[in-house]
């Protein structure tokens, strides 16, 4: 299982496109989205808190304008085998 942490900063259109893309993956990752407009120090503290809250074997940190590839399943399988 994979958790995708998305520390978004506005740009709702990108977030919606990201979520639509996630639904089309061959597996269903757990997604944590945090949309805060905070000063940089507080923003990264929130990102740290999100990462520490992950309870799946694998985690990925990406922006809401990134589109995860279906090959993520291959990557997780590789990590599991090695």
Number of C-alpha atoms within 10 A of each C-alpha: 13 19 20 22 22 23 21 21 16 13 11 12 10 16 20 13 14 18 14 12 15 20 11 11 15 12 13 12 18 15 16 16 17 16 16 13 11 12 8 9 8 12 18 13 12 17 18 12 11 18 18 9 12 18 12 12 10 14 18 15 15 14 16 24 15 14 15 15 12 14 11 15 16 10 11 16 11 10 10 10 7 6
